Amino acid sequence: MADEEPAGDPAGDSAGGKASWRAVREVALLFLKLGTIAFGGPAAHTAMMRDELVRRRGWVSDERFVDLMGATNLIPGPNSTELAIHLGFDRARWRGLLAAGVCFILPAALIVTGLAWAYVTYGTTPAVAGILYGIVPAVIAIIAHALLGLLRTAIKNVWLALLAVAALAAYLLGVNELVVMAAGALLAAAAHVGRRQGTAYGMLPLLSMGSPFFPDLAGGRPAQLFLAMLKIGSVLYGSGYVLLAFLRGDFVERLGWITSRQLIDAVSVGQVTPGPVFTTATFIGYLIAGPLGAFLATVAIFLPSFVFVGLLTRLTDRLRSSAWTSALLDGLNAAALALMAGVSLQLGRTAIVDPLTAAIALATLALLWKTRLNNAWYIAGGVAIGLAHTLST
């Protein structure tokens, strides 16, 4: 039922204003923390959300979490941010939706704005290699631990296991993420009800396959910046590499507002700071129009996500109501986990480079397995080890 309270939500709107605002406060504080410590990209963000909301707090079940994770892959935009927004809705309805999204985005946006100011003022960004040396191996362990937990829920039979293996192989061979996700959904749906009934969903990712170049936009530079970022947020599926293509086409090649080097620096900052990688837009906005540009770019690129998730909340609860939509979601979930595994493998090859980084990853994985420590402690430990290693070399 569309107006049914989410499972495990004792503080929904029907419980009264005071209880509802208590739930909103819980959501805001949790996602503010996650937005501050969530290094490592979307796969790591998803792992941390699963640890906090499923494993530690029990706000949602693993099955519900996987369903939401799969459903957000049906819409454009930054998937981990959209997952946070939807989890906020599950806990505290519309106020929770806004609180989760804003609080998850805000820390990264502020940090990236500060780095953009330093970049413009001093011509470079502060060194982060030492910190990342210790953080990334810990993040790899967090992702691996989440994968193990989610696989037990998402991989329900041999067919889905084979589908996940095929999706992982395709991703590692260089097949586009959109193709992997669409194929997973279509194949699973086709196994139940035939090819035709999967067509509408399979066509959805194709909405973003047009040219990343946008027509000339009317208005001054701030207005052009806002509209360009709004369009990117409205049509962009896929990874940060897809985001890079859109940003290059619009801001480097067509408008000529930034250089290729500045774009690379912006993407690097978006990847090494916590929270959504899409805060790359915040950095570019600052380069183009200062603090106002940073604000406009951030609002524009994330605004479609709030709208799409608001619409998706009415759909997600119905995806399990029929055999073919349930099968489609199962296939989407299997492909999503395969992509998550592929990202962690690629990160692992670049992050675990010596005995110390291997020890960080193994120790973090062991602690995750045996204890219920908060992820913030693993991040803090990684920072300390990385800084100590840098100072000693």
N, C-alpha and C positions, 0 to 999 in steps of 0.2 A: 504494500500500500504506500502511495507516494508520501503521505504525511506521517508515516510510522516513525517513532523515535528510533535512533540507531541503537543497535545492540550494545549493551554495556554502558549506556549513557544515563547515569542517574541524575544528571544535571541539565537535562534538555529544557526547552522552552516550557513544556507542560508542567515542569516542577516549580515554576514560579520565577519571578524576576531575579531574586537574590541568588537562587541556585544556578540560574542560567548564567548570570554574570560571573559566578564562581568558576563555572566551566570555561567561560571565555578567558578568564584570568589564567587558568591552568594551561589552556591552549597557547595563549600569548607568551607566557614564560617559557614553556617547553620549546616552542619554535624560535623564540629569541635566542635561547641557548644553542639550539641546533644550527641556526644561521650564523652563530659565532664560531662554532667548532667544526662545522661540516666541510672539512677539506676533502679533496679527492675526486670531485666530479659527481655526476648523477648516480652512478652505481654505489658510491660510498654514501651519498645522501640517503638513498633508499635503504641501505643496510642500517644506517644509524636510526632512521625512523622506525624500521622494523624492531630494532633492539629496544627503543624507548617505548613505543606504543603497544607492541605485541608482547615482548618478552618481559619487560620491567613493569609496565602499568596495566596491561590487559585491557586497554581501551577497545581494541578490535581483535578479532581472531586472525590466525594466519591465512585462512581461506578468504576472509573479507579483505585483508591487506593485499593479497595477490590479485584479487578481482579488481581492486581499485588501481593497482599498479598497471594491470593490463588495460583497463578502460582508459587511463590517461594517455596511452599510446595511440588511441583512436583520434585524438585531437592535436592540432598544432601547438607548438610552444614548448617550453622547458619542462620535461616530464617530472623531474623530481620536485620542482616548485608546484606543479599542478597536483602532484600526489599530496604534498603538504596542505594545499588548499582544500582538497577533498577530505583529507583526514580531519582537518579543522571543522568542516561541515558535519562530518559524522559525529564529532564530539559535542559541538555546540551550535549546530545549525548555521544560519547566515552570518551571525556575528562571529562565530568560530571560523567560518570560511575567510572572512576579511582579516581576522586577527592572525590566523596561521600564515596566510600569504604575506601580509605586510611584515610581520615579525621575522619570517624566514628570509625575506629579501633585504630588510633594512640594514643589518650589520654589514653585509657584503657591500651594499651600495655606499655606505659611509666610509668603509675601508678603501674601496676603489676610488672614491672621490678624493680622499686624502692622498693616495698614491698618484692620482692624476695631477693634483696640485704640485706634489714633489717633482713629478716628471716635467711639468711645464716650467717650474721654477728653477730646477737644477739640471734639467736635460737628461735625467736618468731615473730609474726606479731603485728603491733600496734593495740591497742584496737579500735574497731569500733562500739561496741554495742550501745553506747550512741547516735551516729549519726544515726544509723539505726533505733533506737527507734522512731525518729521523721520523718525520710524520708519515711519509708515503708508505713505508713498510708496515706501519701500524694500521694504516687505512686498508692495505691489501688484506691483512688478517681480518679486519672488521667485515669486509666484503665477503671473504671466503666463509666466515662463520654464518653470515646471513644467508648465503646461498645454500648452505647445508640445511638450514632450517626451512627455507622456502621450498626447496626441491621436494621435501617429503609431502608438502601440501599440494604443489602444482603438478608434479609428475605422478598422475594417478594410475597409469597403466603402461604397458610396454610400448603401445603406439605413441603415446606422448613422450616417452623417453627417447624413442627413435627420432621423433620430430625435433626434440631439443638437440640431440646430437647432430642431426643434419643442419639445423639452424646455426649451431656453433661452428661447424665445419665451413659452412657458406660464409659466415662472417669473417673467419680467419683467412679465408681465401680471397677476401676483398669484395664480396657481394655487398651492395648498399644496404644499410640498416632498414630502410623503408621496404625494400624488396623482401628481406628476411621476415619482417613483421607481417607484411601482407600475405606472404606465402604461408606462414604458420597459421594465420587465421583462416585463410581460404582452404587449405588442405584439411584442417580439422573440421570445418563446417561441411566440406564436400564429403568427408567420410560418413557423415550422418544423413545429409539430405540432398546431396548432389551439388554440382558445380554452380548452377544458376543462383541458388539461395545465398551463396557467399559473395556474389558479384558486387552488391551495393557497398558492402564493407570494404571489399578489396579495392574498390575505386577511390575510397576516401583519401588514402595517402597520395594519390595522383594529383590531388588539388594543388600540391606544392611543387610539382615537377616542371612548372613553367620557368621562364627565364628569371634570374634573380635581379635583373635590371628593371627599375621602375620608371614610369614616364615622369617628365618634369613636373614638379610639384609647385603649386602657386604659393605666394606669400613670402615673407622674409625668411632668413636662415633658421631662427628658432621654430617657425611653423613648418618649414621643410623638414627639419630634423625630426620633429614630432611625428609628422605624417609618414616619413620613411620608416622610422622605427616601429610605428603602429602597424604598417603593412608587413614588416618582417615578422613581428610577433603573431600576426594573424594567419600567416601561410606557412611558417617554417616547421617542417618535420625534420627529425634526424639529429645528428650529433653536432658538436661544436665546429666540425669541419664544414658542415652545411652552412652554419651561421657565418663562417669565414667567407664562403663564396658570396652570400648575400651582401655582407658588409663591404667586401671588395668591389662588387659590381656597382653598388650605389655610391659609396662615399669616396672610393679611390678612383675608379675608372670613369664614372659618369659625372659626379659633382666635383671631384678633385679637391675635396676639403681636407683630406689627410693623405699621407704618403703610405706606401706599402710597409715601410719600416714601422711607422706609427701604428698601423693596423696589427702587425705582428706583436709589438709591445703591448697593445691593448688586449689581445687574445691571451698573451702570457700572464698578464695581471689577472684576467678573469679566471685563469686556470689555477693559479697559485694561491688565490685568496679563498676564504671559506664561502659557503653558500653558492647560489646559482652562477654557472658559467656565463649566463646571459648578462651579468653585470659588466661584461665587456662593453656593452652599449653605454653604460654609465661613464666609462673612461673616455670613449669616443665623443660622447656628448660634452664632456668637460673640455676636451681638446678643441671642439668646434665652437662652443658658446659659453664656456666657463661654468660656474655653479648652476646657472639657470639651464644650460644645455644638459648638464649631468642629470638634473631633476627631470626635465622633460623626456630625455631619452629613456630613463629608467621607468617612468610611468608608462610611456608609450609601448615599450617592448613587452612589459608584463601585463598591461591592462587586458589584452585579449584572453590571457590565461584565466583571469577571474571570470570573465564572461562565459568562456567555453566550459569551465568546470561548473559554473552555476547551471548551465543547460544540461551538463552531463549528469548532475545529481539525480535528475528525473529518469535518466536512462539506466544508470548502473544497477539499481535495485530490480530492474526488469530483465537484465541480461541472463539471469538464471531461470527465468520463467518458462522457457521453451527449450526443446532439445537442441535445435540448431544454433540458437544464440549462446546457449551454455557451452556447446562444443566449440564454437568460434572463440569464445573467451578463453577456454582451456588451451586452444592452440596458440592464441595470442600470448597467454601467460608463459607457455613453454618457450616460445621464441624470445620473449622478453628476458627470461632467466638465462637463456643461451647467450644473448647479447651482453648481459651483465657479467657472465662468466668470461666471455671473450675480452671485454674491457679489462677485467681483473688480471687475466693472463698477460695482456699487453703491458699493463702497468707494472706487473711483477717483473717482466723482463728488463725494464728500465730502472726499477726502484731497488730490487734486491741484487746488489752488485758486488757484495763482499760478505765475509762472515758476520760482521756486525749488523748489517741490514737484515741478513737472514735470521739472526738471533732475535732482533726486534720483532720481526713478523711471527716467528714461532712462539716467542714468549707471550705476545699479545693474543695469539690464537689460543694458547693454553689457558690464559687467564679468562678469556671469554668463555671457554668451555667449562671451566671449574668454578667461576665466581659470577657475581652479578654487578661488578663494578661499572660505574658510568663510563661511557665512551670518552668523556672529557679527560679522564685520568690517562687514558692511552694516548690521546693527543698531546697532553701536557708532558707525558713521559717522552714522547717522540721529539718534542721541541727541545727538551733538556738534553737528551742524548745528541741530537743534531748540533746544537750550539756547542756542547762540550767537544764533540768531534772536530768541529770547525776550528775552535780555539787551540786544539792540541796539534793541528796539522799546519 
